[in-house]
Amino acid sequence: MQESAPFSEEELTLPRVCEICASTYTLEEAGEHFFSRPYNYRNGCATTCLTCWLDCAPPRDRSLTGNLLREFATKLSPDSHLVVMPVHRLMFSEPIEFQSGSIIYPRGIAKLAALKLEMSKEISESLSFYQSTATFVDRETLSQTPTIAFTYSFDWDGLWHGSHKSHMEFIGIFSQIADSKCLNWIRYKFCTIDMPDVLPSRAGQTKKDPGMSAALLYNAFRREGGIIAGDAFNSVLTRGLGLPLNEDDKRLRLLPTAPRSAAGYRLFPAQALDRVRLIRGALAIGFSVRELTTIFAERDRSGTPCRRVLLLAREKLATVEASLRNLQIWRRELKTTLVGWERRLRKTPRGQRAGLLEAFVASHPNRQTRNSSRMPLARGHQKREESQ
């Protein structure tokens, strides 16, 4: 299919009204990369603003004081409960409300002290409740970072009667909801995607102990609530590195197995941070997870895999040089192709298709599809991966 032409100046500056949120927007407000994959904003930019296309919405203009019960009063019901989660590495000065219904509060602004965090004796004496309590995550912990608050419908009694493992699964679910409500938009709009260390943390991760995650849950109609906490995301050290996080996968083990505390939480030694730095450096120059697994396994057995590391590095250099040669060939072919296309367009009457791609395929029948690099895509946005 022929690639769409760039937008004209008139199209870029034309005021449009979003069908979803009724806000006024222009196409020049969106970065160029949003119009191609994986976002494919070109497919909906005529009728939808960028933030609604990303399943988030722009901030509402409303005075927010941090009074959670008042600011979520219209959304709370016997079945819809308040969820509050910490988010660190996120800096701003005023609360922001998104049309998705979520609100992000700066550090210390959300009035968590107004929420009565008490549960029935049956729940407060359960094993899963004790396991969360043993993490020492409390209101003060959540107040140390910005917080995201939203409402979500779930079985209140079913959650609290569940196991600690199910609580960790709920934290993962709540974190994904926070992503879709606003954090994905914040990351895409304001953050450098290829620098994971500076991205906002996952919703739920605490600043005091990034390996610990938590969610404060409150039932406004019963006037009761509590905090569930634990290592919901396994080792935070491996996040953003492209490393396996599935503890059941014994084949790929980059970090030594860490013992667990009495409460069941991983206790990583200080040396684990040095190992992670090595992993980051090796991944940056092209080593694969599987290769590093073999190398570190030999190191952990007091072996010396240095020659193997050198051999692998030489292989990678050869691969890079071959890729450069192929790119140079492709560069020459593309230059020639563009000259031919410009000549073909000059001969094509206005309003008729020039068949540029068809001409290229006919003249290069053996040319294979090239994979273009893509930016990381958050969960829930694969639906944008439509054909151009």
C-alpha positions in Angstrom: 0.0 0.0 0.0 1.3 3.4 -0.9 2.5 5.4 2.1 0.3 8.4 3.1 1.6 11.8 2.2 2.7 14.2 5.0 0.0 16.5 6.4 -0.2 20.0 4.9 0.2 23.0 7.1 -3.5 23.6 6.9 -4.3 20.1 8.1 -1.8 20.4 11.0 -3.2 23.6 12.3 -6.9 22.9 11.7 -8.9 22.9 15.0 -10.7 19.6 15.5 -13.2 18.4 18.1 -12.6 14.9 19.6 -15.6 12.6 19.3 -14.8 11.0 22.7 -13.9 13.8 25.1 -15.2 16.8 23.1 -11.9 18.7 23.5 -10.4 20.9 20.8 -7.1 19.7 19.4 -4.8 20.1 16.4 -2.5 17.5 14.8 0.6 19.7 15.3 0.3 19.0 19.0 1.2 15.3 18.5 4.8 14.2 17.8 5.6 12.7 14.4 6.3 9.2 15.9 2.7 8.8 17.0 1.5 8.7 13.4 3.4 5.5 12.7 3.5 2.1 14.4 3.0 1.1 17.1 0.6 4.0 17.8 -0.8 4.4 14.3 -2.5 7.7 15.3 -2.9 8.4 11.6 -5.8 6.0 11.5 -7.8 8.0 14.0 -6.4 11.5 14.1 -9.2 13.0 12.0 -11.8 12.5 14.7 -9.9 11.6 17.9 -7.4 13.5 20.0 -4.1 11.8 20.8 -4.8 11.1 24.4 -8.1 9.5 23.8 -6.5 7.4 21.0 -4.0 6.2 23.6 -6.9 5.2 25.8 -6.1 8.1 28.2 -7.6 11.5 28.3 -6.4 15.1 29.0 -6.5 16.6 32.4 -9.8 18.1 33.6 -9.8 21.7 34.8 -11.0 21.2 38.4 -9.7 22.3 41.7 -8.3 19.3 43.6 -7.4 19.3 47.2 -6.5 15.7 48.0 -9.8 15.0 49.7 -10.2 11.5 48.1 -13.8 10.8 49.4 -15.1 14.1 48.1 -13.2 14.0 44.7 -14.4 10.4 44.0 -17.8 10.7 45.6 -19.7 10.3 42.3 -17.7 7.2 41.3 -17.9 5.2 44.5 -20.6 2.7 45.0 -21.2 -0.5 47.0 -19.4 -2.4 44.2 -16.9 0.2 43.1 -14.1 0.9 45.5 -11.2 3.3 45.8 -7.7 2.1 44.9 -4.6 4.2 45.8 -1.1 3.3 44.6 2.3 4.9 45.0 4.3 5.9 41.9 7.8 7.2 42.3 10.2 8.9 39.8 7.3 11.2 38.9 7.5 14.9 39.6 4.8 17.6 39.3 3.4 20.3 41.6 -0.4 20.0 41.3 -2.9 17.2 41.2 -4.0 16.1 37.7 -7.4 14.6 37.0 -7.8 12.6 33.8 -11.1 12.0 32.0 -10.5 8.3 32.5 -11.5 9.0 36.1 -8.1 8.7 37.7 -6.2 11.4 39.7 -2.5 11.7 40.2 -1.5 13.5 43.4 1.9 15.0 44.1 3.7 13.7 47.1 1.8 14.2 50.4 -1.3 15.8 48.8 -3.7 12.9 48.9 -5.3 12.9 52.4 -4.8 9.3 53.2 -5.3 9.9 57.0 -9.0 10.5 56.3 -9.4 6.9 55.2 -10.3 4.5 58.0 -7.9 1.6 57.5 -9.6 -1.1 59.6 -11.0 -4.5 58.7 -13.1 -7.0 60.5 -11.4 -9.2 63.1 -11.7 -12.2 60.8 -9.8 -10.4 58.0 -7.3 -8.7 60.2 -6.3 -12.0 61.8 -6.0 -13.9 58.5 -2.6 -15.1 57.3 -2.7 -13.0 54.1 -3.4 -9.9 56.1 -0.5 -10.6 58.4 1.8 -11.2 55.3 0.9 -7.7 54.0 1.4 -6.2 57.5 4.8 -7.8 57.8 6.1 -5.6 54.9 5.7 -2.5 57.1 4.0 -0.6 54.2 1.6 1.9 55.7 0.0 5.2 54.9 3.3 7.0 55.6 5.0 4.8 53.0 2.5 5.8 50.4 2.8 9.5 51.3 6.5 9.5 50.4 5.8 9.4 46.7 3.1 10.7 44.3 0.0 8.6 44.3 -2.5 7.6 41.7 -6.1 7.1 42.7 -9.0 5.6 40.8 -12.1 3.5 41.4 -12.5 -0.1 40.3 -15.3 -2.7 40.7 -14.3 -5.9 42.3 -15.6 -8.4 44.9 -14.5 -6.7 48.2 -15.1 -9.8 50.4 -13.6 -12.1 47.8 -10.4 -10.1 47.6 -9.9 -9.9 51.4 -10.6 -13.6 51.9 -8.1 -14.6 49.2 -4.5 -15.7 49.7 -1.5 -13.5 49.7 -0.6 -14.7 46.3 -4.0 -13.6 45.0 -3.4 -10.2 46.6 -0.2 -9.9 44.6 -2.1 -10.7 41.4 -4.6 -8.0 42.3 -1.7 -5.5 42.6 -0.6 -6.5 39.2 -4.1 -5.9 37.8 -4.4 -2.6 39.5 -1.0 -1.5 38.1 -2.1 -2.4 34.6 -5.3 -0.4 35.1 -3.3 2.6 36.3 -1.1 2.3 33.1 -4.2 2.3 30.8 -5.8 5.2 32.7 -3.0 7.7 32.5 0.6 6.4 33.2 1.1 5.1 29.6 0.2 8.5 28.3 2.6 10.2 30.7 5.4 7.9 29.7 4.7 8.3 25.9 4.2 12.0 26.1 7.0 13.2 28.5 9.5 10.4 28.9 12.4 8.9 26.9 11.2 5.4 26.3 14.7 4.0 25.7 15.9 5.0 29.2 14.0 2.7 31.6 15.8 4.0 34.7 14.2 7.4 34.4 10.6 6.3 33.6 8.0 6.5 36.3 7.9 3.3 38.3 5.1 0.8 37.9 2.1 1.9 39.9 2.4 0.2 43.3 6.2 0.1 43.7 7.2 1.9 46.9 10.1 4.3 47.1 11.4 3.0 50.5 11.8 -0.5 49.0 11.4 -0.7 45.2 11.2 -4.5 45.5 7.9 -4.0 47.4 4.6 -3.1 45.9 1.4 -2.0 47.6 -2.2 -0.8 47.0 -4.5 0.9 49.5 -8.1 -0.2 49.1 -11.1 1.5 50.6 -14.8 0.7 50.7 -16.6 4.0 51.3 -19.9 2.4 52.0 -18.6 0.1 54.7 -16.1 2.7 55.9 -13.3 0.1 56.0 -10.1 -0.4 54.2 -6.6 -1.8 54.2 -3.3 -2.1 52.5 -2.1 -5.2 50.5 1.6 -5.3 49.9 4.4 -7.7 48.8 6.8 -8.5 46.0 4.0 -8.4 43.3 6.5 -7.8 40.5 9.2 -10.3 41.6 12.7 -8.7 41.6 12.5 -5.0 40.6 16.2 -5.3 39.7 15.4 -7.2 36.5 12.7 -4.8 35.3 13.5 -2.8 32.2 16.4 -5.1 31.3 14.6 -7.6 29.1 15.3 -10.3 31.6 12.9 -13.2 32.5 10.7 -12.5 35.5 9.0 -15.9 35.6 10.3 -17.6 38.8 9.2 -21.0 37.4 11.5 -20.7 34.4 14.6 -22.5 35.6 16.3 -22.6 32.2 17.3 -18.9 32.2 18.7 -17.7 35.5 20.7 -14.5 35.4 20.6 -13.7 39.1 21.4 -16.3 41.7 18.3 -17.7 43.5 17.7 -15.4 46.5 16.4 -16.9 49.8 13.1 -15.8 51.1 12.2 -14.2 54.4 9.9 -15.7 57.0 7.1 -13.7 55.3 8.0 -15.2 51.9 9.8 -12.2 50.3 13.0 -12.4 48.2 16.1 -11.2 50.0 18.6 -10.1 47.4 22.2 -9.5 48.5 24.0 -6.3 47.8 26.2 -8.1 45.2 23.0 -8.6 43.1 23.2 -4.9 42.1 26.7 -5.4 40.7 25.4 -8.4 38.7 22.6 -6.2 37.3 25.1 -3.6 36.2 27.1 -6.2 34.4 23.9 -7.5 32.7 22.9 -4.1 31.6 26.3 -3.4 30.0 26.4 -6.8 28.3 22.9 -6.4 26.9 23.8 -2.9 25.6 26.6 -4.3 23.4 24.4 -7.1 22.0 24.7 -10.2 24.2 21.5 -12.2 24.5 19.9 -13.3 27.7 20.6 -17.0 26.8 24.3 -16.2 26.2 24.6 -14.4 29.5 22.9 -17.2 31.3 25.6 -19.6 30.2 28.4 -17.1 30.9 27.2 -16.3 34.4 26.6 -20.0 35.2 30.2 -20.7 34.4 31.3 -17.7 36.5 29.2 -18.9 39.4 31.0 -22.3 39.2 34.3 -20.4 39.6 35.0 -20.9 35.9 36.7 -18.4 33.5 34.4 -17.8 30.5 36.6 -15.0 29.2 37.6 -16.7 25.9 34.0 -17.5 25.2 33.0 -13.8 25.9 35.7 -12.7 23.4 34.6 -15.2 20.8 30.9 -14.1 21.1 32.0 -10.4 20.9 33.9 -11.2 17.7 30.8 -12.9 16.2 28.7 -9.9 17.1 31.2 -7.5 15.5 31.1 -9.7 12.3 27.3 -9.5 12.4 27.4 -5.7 12.8 29.8 -5.3 9.9 27.7 -7.5 7.7 24.6 -5.5 8.6 26.5 -2.3 7.7 27.4 -3.7 4.3 23.7 -4.7 3.7 22.6 -1.2 4.8 25.0 0.4 2.4 23.7 -1.7 -0.4 20.1 -0.9 0.6 21.0 2.8 0.8 22.2 2.7 -2.8 19.1 0.8 -3.9 16.8 3.3 -2.1 18.5 6.3 -3.7 18.0 4.7 -7.1 14.4 3.9 -6.2 13.7 7.4 -5.2 15.0 8.8 -8.4 12.8 6.5 -10.3 9.8 7.3 -8.2 10.2 11.0 -8.7 10.5 10.5 -12.5 7.3 8.3 -12.4 5.4 10.8 -10.4 6.2 13.6 -12.8 4.7 11.5 -15.6 1.6 10.6 -13.6 -1.5 12.9 -14.0 -2.7 14.5 -10.8 -5.3 12.4 -9.0 -4.1 9.1 -10.4 -2.0 6.5 -8.5 1.6 6.2 -9.6 1.9 2.7 -8.3 5.3 3.4 -6.7 5.4 0.3 -4.4 4.1 -1.9 -7.2 6.9 -0.7 -9.4 9.4 -1.4 -6.7 8.2 -5.0 -6.1 8.2 -5.7 -9.8 11.8 -4.5 -10.1 13.0 -6.2 -6.9 11.1 -9.6 -6.8 13.6 -11.1 -4.4 13.7 -8.3 -1.9 12.7 -9.6 1.5 10.6 -7.6 4.0 12.8 -5.6 6.4 11.8 -5.4 10.1 11.8 -1.9 11.3 12.7 -1.1 14.9 9.8 -0.3 17.1 9.4 1.5 20.4 8.2 -0.6 23.4 4.5 -1.0 23.4 2.5 -1.1 26.6 -0.1 -3.7 27.4 -3.5 -3.1 25.9 -2.2 -1.1 22.9 -1.6 -3.9 20.5 -5.0 -3.1 19.1 -3.4 -0.1 17.5 -1.2 -2.4 15.4 -3.4 -2.1 12.3 -2.3 -2.2 8.7 -1.2 1.1 7.2 
